[in-house]
Amino acid sequence: MSEIAVLGAGYVGLTTAVCLSSLGHSVVVSDVNHGKIASLNDGKCPIFEESLEELLQQCIEESRIRFISNNCDAVKDSDYVFLCLPTPEGELGEADMQFVLSVIDEVRTHLRSGAIVITKSTVPIGASADVFKRIGRDDVSYVSNPEFLREGTAVQDFLDPDRIVIGSTSDKAASRVGMLYSRISAPIVYTDPISAETIKYASNSFLATKLSFINGLASVCEVVGADADEVLRGMGMDTRIGESYLRPGPGWGGSCFPKDTKALLMTSDARGFDFGLLRSVIDANSRHIDRISQRLNSMLDKESDDRCIALLGLAFKAGTDDLRDSPAVEIARRLHRFGISVRAFDPAISDLSRWGLAEEIRVCGSASEAVQGASVVAVLTEWPEFQQIDPSSLGQLMKRRVVFDGRLLLARRDWESAGFTYVGVGRQ
């Protein structure tokens, strides 16, 4: 099997490394965080992701993966070098390439002849030319191989993907990278690097567009008296539309959608094309989050001195502890600015200090603790365990029995039978 180096042990890098190792490849992972490297060599996974730690421990036991803190040592004997480095959002919305380019500068002379450098990082459209020029070696090839991992299902998405995208100007290099995935049954899209980069941005931007439309439609359902659940079920039966991403919620967020939509919009603007539709999608999401915040604020007694809301869920989606651009967190911030006391429970989150939210949100150890004395409880993340909550028991702890179902997750009849006033997104 192939010798692979993965540079960067973040979410994408670690998932990529562990899954490639599970396919039988020998993988070395390098990261500048020495504490993280030590923890990984002990089989401890630093991120919350289903099945990843178990797979990591299996690969360590079978001596197919190791972790070091030296990029140059990692690449010197590797046939393939995956760049899985941060590309944070820049001041204008573009993906910042500084970490990618600095690592290329660091390792370029240490790459073995015939090696293939592969970007998994979400780089700006057209960055392939800059990367290849930065490598500056005729005996080293370059391939764009974007990731399509969803937090919470990343391992499944890697090992059972809808498609694998490989972009290169070299058919030989593209074919070699394709062979890395020979044990995965999925169609491979072979294309040029710029098209590969665009596929990533286009996919996430389209999904964000779909979600903004559905959240807007849910608001229409509220004002006309339709049930969003029934409307979306009827829509999803049309094979041209499909059932996926037809769930309304408090807004979309996470590490990809906000960053990628802004980056694609900035790229379009820079090339002289006004992508008005995408601009509206982004604006619609912000307005939807504001509408949900205002709606929750209106459920409280304006004259009361004890205005408290309990939030069930802070992560931007179930299955992860990621709070980046989480609509639930943004709603909590807006409620705090309204002078509302915010308490929250999320099964994956126990400490908000590293997110800088400790003063705005009080994190609790259980749903019961979060609702103590609250006037409204709002479900903002679709954790399945929230469906198992006994509304009668919860209601006894609250000041008033009002529930806002921001994910259409709860059994309305059960909550109303327990004396709750039920309000759901997309429902009156």
C-alpha positions in Angstrom: 0.0 0.0 0.0 1.0 3.7 -0.4 3.0 5.9 2.0 0.9 8.9 2.7 1.6 12.1 4.7 -1.2 14.2 6.0 -0.2 17.7 7.1 -2.7 19.1 9.6 -4.5 17.1 12.2 -7.7 19.2 12.4 -11.1 18.0 11.5 -10.5 17.3 7.8 -6.9 16.1 8.3 -7.6 13.7 11.1 -10.6 12.2 9.4 -8.7 11.9 6.1 -5.7 10.3 7.8 -7.7 7.7 9.8 -9.9 6.7 7.0 -7.1 6.3 4.5 -5.2 4.2 7.1 -8.3 2.1 7.6 -8.2 1.3 3.8 -4.8 -0.2 4.4 -2.5 2.7 3.6 0.5 3.6 5.8 -0.1 7.1 7.1 2.0 9.7 9.0 0.2 12.8 10.3 2.0 16.0 11.2 0.7 18.9 13.2 2.3 21.8 15.0 0.3 21.2 18.2 2.6 18.9 20.3 -0.1 18.2 22.9 -2.5 17.1 20.2 0.1 14.8 18.7 0.8 13.2 22.0 -2.9 12.6 22.6 -3.4 11.1 19.2 -0.5 8.7 19.6 -2.3 7.5 22.8 -5.4 6.9 20.7 -7.4 9.8 22.1 -9.4 11.7 19.5 -9.5 15.5 20.1 -12.7 16.1 18.1 -16.2 14.9 18.7 -17.0 12.7 15.7 -18.9 9.4 15.6 -16.7 6.3 15.1 -13.5 8.3 14.6 -11.8 7.4 17.9 -12.6 3.7 17.5 -11.2 3.7 14.0 -8.1 5.6 15.2 -7.3 3.1 17.9 -7.7 0.2 15.5 -5.3 1.8 13.0 -2.8 2.5 15.8 -3.0 -1.1 17.1 -2.3 -2.3 13.5 0.6 0.1 13.2 -0.8 1.8 10.1 -0.8 5.3 11.4 1.5 7.5 13.5 1.6 11.1 14.5 4.6 13.5 14.6 5.3 17.2 14.9 7.7 17.7 11.9 6.3 18.4 8.5 9.6 17.8 6.7 10.1 14.4 8.3 6.5 13.5 7.4 6.9 14.2 3.7 10.4 12.9 3.0 9.4 9.3 2.3 5.8 9.8 1.3 4.4 9.2 -2.2 1.4 11.3 -1.5 1.2 14.5 0.6 -2.2 15.7 1.7 -2.5 19.4 2.6 -5.3 19.6 5.3 -4.5 23.0 6.7 -6.8 25.8 7.8 -8.0 28.3 5.2 -9.9 30.7 7.5 -12.2 33.4 6.2 -10.2 36.6 5.3 -11.3 40.2 5.8 -13.2 40.3 2.5 -14.7 36.8 2.7 -12.0 35.0 0.8 -10.3 31.8 1.9 -6.9 32.8 3.5 -4.1 30.7 2.0 -1.3 31.8 4.4 -1.1 28.4 6.2 -1.1 26.4 3.1 1.5 28.4 1.4 3.8 28.6 4.4 3.8 24.8 4.8 4.5 24.4 1.1 7.5 26.7 1.5 8.6 24.6 4.5 8.4 21.2 2.8 9.0 21.8 -0.9 12.6 20.9 -0.9 12.0 17.8 1.2 9.4 16.2 -1.1 10.6 13.0 -2.7 10.8 13.0 -6.5 7.6 11.7 -8.0 5.5 12.7 -5.0 2.0 14.1 -5.5 0.8 17.1 -3.4 -2.9 17.0 -2.8 -5.1 19.7 -1.4 -8.0 18.7 0.8 -8.2 22.2 2.3 -10.9 24.4 0.8 -8.7 26.8 -1.2 -9.9 29.8 -3.4 -11.0 28.9 -6.9 -8.0 29.2 -9.1 -5.5 28.6 -6.3 -4.1 25.5 -8.0 -1.8 27.6 -10.2 -0.4 29.5 -7.2 0.1 26.2 -5.3 1.9 24.5 -8.2 4.1 27.5 -8.8 4.9 27.7 -5.1 6.0 24.0 -5.1 8.3 24.9 -8.0 9.4 21.4 -8.9 8.9 19.6 -12.2 9.2 16.2 -10.6 6.3 16.8 -8.2 2.7 16.7 -9.3 -0.3 18.6 -7.9 -3.9 17.4 -7.5 -7.1 19.1 -6.1 -9.1 16.5 -4.1 -11.8 18.5 -2.2 -13.5 17.0 0.8 -17.3 16.7 1.3 -17.4 15.7 4.9 -20.4 16.5 7.1 -19.7 16.9 10.8 -21.3 14.1 12.7 -21.1 11.7 9.8 -17.6 12.4 8.5 -16.3 8.8 8.7 -19.3 7.5 6.8 -19.0 10.3 4.3 -15.4 9.5 3.6 -15.8 5.7 3.3 -19.2 5.8 1.5 -19.3 9.0 -0.4 -21.6 10.2 -3.2 -18.6 11.0 -5.4 -14.9 11.5 -5.3 -13.6 14.6 -7.1 -10.0 14.7 -8.4 -8.7 17.7 -10.4 -5.3 17.7 -12.1 -3.6 18.7 -15.3 -1.8 15.4 -15.2 -3.8 12.3 -16.1 -1.1 10.1 -14.5 -1.2 11.9 -11.2 -5.0 11.9 -11.2 -5.1 8.2 -11.8 -2.6 7.5 -9.0 -4.7 9.5 -6.6 -7.8 7.7 -7.8 -6.1 4.4 -6.9 -5.9 5.5 -3.2 -9.7 5.1 -3.1 -9.8 1.8 -5.0 -11.5 0.0 -2.0 -14.3 2.6 -2.0 -17.3 2.0 -4.2 -18.1 5.5 -5.5 -18.0 7.3 -8.9 -14.9 9.4 -9.4 -15.1 12.8 -11.2 -11.9 13.4 -13.0 -11.5 17.0 -14.0 -9.2 20.0 -14.0 -8.1 21.7 -10.7 -10.2 24.8 -11.1 -13.4 22.8 -11.8 -12.6 20.6 -8.8 -12.3 23.7 -6.6 -15.5 25.1 -8.0 -17.4 21.9 -7.4 -16.8 22.2 -3.6 -18.0 25.8 -3.4 -20.9 25.2 -5.7 -22.1 22.2 -3.7 -22.1 23.9 -0.4 -23.6 27.1 -1.8 -26.4 25.1 -3.4 -27.2 23.3 -0.1 -27.2 26.7 1.7 -29.5 28.0 -1.0 -31.9 25.1 -0.4 -31.9 25.6 3.3 -32.5 29.4 3.0 -35.5 28.6 0.7 -36.9 26.0 3.1 -36.5 28.3 6.1 -38.2 31.1 4.2 -41.0 28.7 3.1 -41.5 27.7 6.8 -42.2 31.4 7.6 -44.7 31.4 4.8 -46.4 28.3 6.2 -46.7 30.1 9.6 -48.4 33.2 8.1 -50.8 31.3 5.8 -51.6 28.5 8.4 -50.0 25.6 6.5 -48.0 22.9 8.3 -44.4 23.0 7.1 -43.9 19.2 7.9 -46.7 18.3 5.5 -45.7 20.8 2.8 -42.1 19.6 2.8 -43.2 15.9 2.8 -45.2 16.6 -0.3 -42.4 18.5 -1.9 -39.8 15.8 -1.2 -41.8 13.2 -3.1 -40.9 15.1 -6.3 -37.7 13.3 -7.4 -36.4 16.5 -9.0 -36.4 18.1 -5.5 -35.7 15.1 -3.2 -36.1 14.7 0.6 -32.7 15.8 1.8 -32.1 19.3 3.2 -35.9 19.9 3.4 -36.0 20.4 7.2 -36.6 23.9 8.5 -34.5 25.2 11.4 -33.1 28.2 13.2 -30.7 28.9 10.3 -27.7 27.4 8.7 -24.1 27.7 10.0 -21.0 25.6 10.8 -17.5 25.7 9.5 -18.3 25.4 5.8 -21.5 26.9 4.6 -21.0 30.5 5.8 -17.3 30.6 4.8 -17.8 28.9 1.4 -20.8 31.0 0.3 -19.0 34.2 1.2 -15.9 33.0 -0.6 -17.8 32.1 -3.8 -19.6 35.4 -3.7 -16.3 37.3 -3.3 -14.7 35.3 -6.2 -17.7 36.2 -8.4 -17.5 39.9 -7.5 -13.7 39.9 -8.1 -14.3 38.5 -11.6 -17.0 41.1 -12.4 -20.1 38.9 -11.9 -22.8 40.0 -9.5 -24.1 36.7 -8.1 -27.2 38.3 -6.7 -29.0 35.0 -5.9 -26.2 33.8 -3.6 -26.0 37.2 -2.0 -29.7 36.9 -1.2 -29.3 33.4 0.2 -26.7 34.7 2.7 -28.9 37.7 3.6 -31.9 35.5 4.0 -30.2 33.3 6.5 -29.2 36.3 8.6 -32.8 37.7 8.5 -34.1 34.2 9.5 -31.9 34.0 12.5 -33.0 37.5 13.5 -36.7 36.5 13.0 -36.3 33.5 15.3 -34.6 35.6 17.9 -37.4 38.2 17.8 -40.0 35.5 18.0 -38.4 34.0 21.1 -38.2 37.4 22.7 -41.9 38.1 22.0 -42.8 34.9 23.9 -41.6 36.4 27.2 -43.5 38.8 29.5 -42.0 42.2 28.7 -42.9 43.4 32.2 -41.3 40.6 34.1 -37.9 41.1 35.9 -37.1 37.4 35.5 -36.9 36.9 31.8 -35.2 33.5 31.2 -35.1 31.2 28.2 -33.7 27.7 28.1 -32.0 26.5 24.9 -31.7 22.8 24.1 -28.8 22.6 21.7 -25.9 24.9 20.9 -24.0 23.1 18.3 -24.8 24.0 14.7 -26.1 20.5 14.1 -26.4 17.2 16.0 -23.4 14.8 16.1 -20.8 17.5 16.7 -19.6 19.9 19.4 -18.7 22.6 16.8 -20.1 26.1 17.6 -18.6 27.9 14.7 -21.2 30.1 13.1 -23.9 28.1 15.0 -27.3 29.8 14.5 -28.2 28.6 18.1 -25.2 30.5 19.5 -26.1 33.6 17.4 -29.7 33.5 18.7 -28.4 33.1 22.3 -26.2 36.2 21.8 -29.2 38.3 20.5 -31.4 37.1 23.3 -28.6 38.2 25.8 -28.6 41.6 24.1 -32.4 41.8 24.7 -31.6 41.5 28.4 -32.8 37.8 28.6 -31.1 35.3 30.8 -30.0 32.4 28.6 -29.3 28.9 30.0 -28.5 26.0 27.6 -27.9 22.3 27.5 -26.1 20.5 24.7 -25.1 16.8 25.1 -21.7 17.5 23.5 -20.8 20.7 25.2 -19.8 21.3 28.8 -17.6 24.4 28.6 -18.0 27.6 26.7 -14.8 29.3 27.8 -12.8 28.5 24.7 -15.6 30.0 22.6 -15.8 33.2 24.6 -19.4 32.7 25.5 -19.3 32.1 29.2 -20.7 35.5 30.1 -23.6 35.3 27.6 -24.7 31.7 28.1 -24.8 29.6 31.2 -24.2 26.0 30.1 -26.0 23.4 32.1 -25.4 19.7 32.7 -28.9 18.6 31.8 -32.1 19.7 30.2 -33.7 19.7 33.7 -31.1 22.1 35.0 -31.4 24.4 32.0 -35.2 24.8 32.3 -35.3 25.5 36.0 -37.3 28.7 36.4 -37.4 29.4 32.6 -40.5 30.7 30.9 -39.7 29.3 27.5 -37.7 26.2 26.3 -36.4 26.3 22.7 -35.1 23.3 20.8 -32.4 24.6 18.4 -30.3 21.6 17.6 -31.7 18.3 16.4 -30.2 15.9 19.0 -32.3 12.7 19.0 -32.3 12.5 22.8 -34.4 15.6 23.0 -37.3 13.6 21.5 -37.1 11.4 24.6 -37.6 14.2 27.1 -40.7 13.8 29.4 -42.5 17.2 28.9 -44.6 16.7 32.1 -41.4 16.4 34.3 -39.8 19.3 32.5 -42.9 21.5 32.9 -42.9 21.2 36.6 -39.5 23.0 36.7 -40.5 25.9 34.6 -42.0 29.3 35.4 -44.3 29.0 32.4 -44.9 26.1 30.0 -44.0 27.3 26.6 -41.9 25.4 24.1 -40.5 26.5 20.8 -39.7 23.6 18.5 -37.0 25.1 16.2 -36.3 21.8 14.4 -39.8 20.2 14.2 -38.3 17.5 16.4 -40.9 17.1 19.2 -44.2 15.3 19.3 -46.6 18.3 19.5 -49.5 16.4 20.9 -47.4 15.1 23.9 -46.2 18.5 24.8 -49.6 20.1 24.5 -51.1 17.3 26.6 -48.5 18.2 29.3 -49.9 21.7 29.4 -47.4 23.4 27.1 -48.1 26.1 24.6 -46.4 24.6 21.6 -44.9 26.9 18.9 -43.0 25.3 16.0 -41.0 26.8 13.1 -43.3 26.5 10.1 -46.3 26.0 12.3 -48.8 28.4 13.9 
